[in-house]
Structures are given as C-alpha cells and as structure tokens.
C-alpha cells in the first residue's frame, strides 16, 4: 500500500474560522486513507462546528477543554504528542498563529503543539486584511523559521465578500501536504523530470492518432518524487488529471511539443523518468479542414516522430535515465533492446492490454531490466507503490555509481 497516511496518527487542530466546516471533509479524507485521527478544537471552533461531528467521524472523543474532561487527563497533551506522526491545523486563525509564534499555551491546542515533536502543518484562512497585516505575516514567518510548515492560503472571493489571499486550499491539497510531511526526504537535492500521458498527432482539425495512456503512472511518479523532497517537473500530454501539488507542469499535445518541453528541462535534471506513451508515428501532413472519409483512406501517410528518450540517451552524462516499455509480447526481448538502443539505466517493462496493468489502470505489473544485466520481476501493485519502488531503485543505481567513482 502506498499512501503515506495509512496507519499514521494524525492530530487535527480546528480553530474558529468560517472554513472550520472544511476540517470535517479533511478528516474524512484522512480516515478514507487509513489514518487514525485525534481532534482538538478551540473554543471558537465550537461556535462554527460541533465536536460531535468530529467525534462520530474520527471514532474518538474530541479534546475541547483544558480541565474537566475525563479521558486520560491531565497528561493528554503529552500522550497525544508522543503518539502523533503529524499535526495539521485547519483553519489556522490569526489568533492561533499569534499564540503559537509566541509560545503561549493557554488552551488544549496551544498546549499540545508546544509538546509535540512530530511535523506540524499550519493552514491559515482568514479575511484578506487580517492575513496581510504585518503582525500576522511576521508571526507566520516566525513559525516557518522554527520549522513549522505553513500552507499559504489561496487567493479568491472570501466568505466576507472581500477578495484576495485568505481562502483555505481544498482538502486534497492539504492532505497531500500532510503526506509530504510524513515522507523521508531521500530525493532532496534531486531535480526530477517525468513525462506522462499520451501524445495526440493531428490528422485534421477533428481527428488525431493517439493511445489510451491516462497519465496515472507519470503523475504518481511526479507526486511521489515531490513528496520525497525532489524538485519536480512534469511534461504531460493531454489528460484529465489535476496538476500534482508543488510540481511544475508543462502541458503539451504532440510528440514534437513534448520533445521541445523535455529538451528545455532535461539539461538541469538529475533523474529523468519517461512514462509518457509518445506516439511513434504522425500524419505526414496536417489538413487545414476536415478530411472527407473517402479521401482519408487514400491519403493518410505517416512519418516517424522524434524518439525523445533516444536523444536524451545520446546526450546523457551523469543523469539517471529511466524508460518504460509498453509491450504486448516478448517483454524481455523488446525491453532489453530498448534499454540498450536508448542508453537507459533502467527500463520498466509492462504488459499492456490487461485490465489491471498498463494503460488506464490504478495498478501495474512491471519487470525491471538494468544496464548492468540485472533484472527483477515485480508483483502486481498500485501505481503509487510502483513509483516508490522505482525511486528506491534509482537511488540504488546512484549509490552504486558513487561507490564506483570513489
Ligand atoms: O498513463 P497510464 O494510463 O498510467 O499508463 C501507463 C503506461 C502504460 C503508459 C506506462 O506505464 C508506459 O508503459 N509508458 C511507456 C509507453 C511507451 O511509449 O512505451 P514504448 O515501448 O513505445 O517506448 C519506450 C520508451 O521510449 C518510453 O519510455 C517512451 O516514453 C519513450 N519514447 C517512445 C517513443 C518516442 N517517440 N519517444 C520516446 O521518448
């Protein structure tokens, strides 16, 4: 299972802002991912949402008062702090940010955050003028200097009618930040370039040559690399997927556009993973108007597109270059031919045309072939888990290269 939230103990602090109701949705995202959630609410938060909702959804009583509640008091702030893997405060008001940045501990949430050693994510949400107030900004910067992660609010129309920064990001964005907090940063310092999705090679204004790649494999590779601390660029063909959080996304349509975008980024990349299903062929000419179906049969001639990864392989120095091979037969033979022809360090060969592997599925089954002749068959797994394994293998290749150059 690849979700970093699974089986983690997350403490959710809820403060008194209009966005407090969104903390309920966030709690549900965490629970669906298999995390165990404890909730602490400030007095003001309870004026917006009742603790019963959080209690019902988390399966635990909610901590609302310093004194007088029964469960494991009076050392609850210590016990919860010791078992917490991460803390997230949603919405974080100017008041909680001010108290936290000055070390004040006068309610359950501020007492708890002073005791905790797990990473903390603070998600400010408030009126734009409050948010832009110099005192609030100074307090946020102070939190950041102490190692607390602050997810800056989005800009838009606020509940009070004003416009500007102050909106709470959506709950999936917040959950992704928490996942990132939970991951080891073993790709820190790496610049990772990933390609994803299909390309479309137009025949005329309404038709194109393409393939069924959904982009799922490439997008999860980009997300995992970013969670593990890399700076990530994603060059994506047309997909319906949302941009992964914190990743530079360049959207393209054709193989030629993908080539140009990859070449602009590749020189700076330390790791390149080519998961895109790039069309090998494109129509030799593009018709300005819709081609009549009778003419199509006679006139559709094709020419080869540029082999992007082959060009990368020819110009490679100390980069790690990973390709995928989409095969319907002779997996090993075809994958090994591509590995050597394209000068790859590693190729992940997947059988396509199966419901649970290759195009469109959430899972994939690949065999890995290395430049030094090693190979290993991996079991069927979730594409997120496969992305984790692939980056572990890339780090292994880097370590071997570093040891060899000592
Ligand atoms: O997107 P999903 O629905 O999640 O599906 C994932 C996937 C099946 C698309 C992915 O796992 C995969 O196999 N991607 C590579 C598909 C492919 O184009 O394979 P290939 O064997 O034709 O190409 C070999 C390698 O050369 C690939 O790394 C490819 O990106 C690259 N290539 C191919 C053609 C070309 N003109 N330029 C290239 O760089």
Boltz pocket constraint, residues with backbone or C-beta under 6 A from the ligand:
constraints:
  - pocket:
      binder: B
      contacts: [[A, 195], [A, 196], [A, 197], [A, 212], [A, 213], [A, 214], [A, 215], [A, 216], [A, 217], [A, 218], [A, 255], [A, 274], [A, 275], [A, 276], [A, 277], [A, 278], [A, 279], [A, 280], [A, 305], [A, 306], [A, 307], [A, 308], [A, 309], [A, 310], [A, 322], [A, 323], [A, 324], [A, 325], [A, 326], [A, 327], [A, 338], [A, 348], [A, 350], [A, 352], [A, 358], [A, 359], [A, 360], [A, 361], [A, 364]]
      max_distance: 6.0
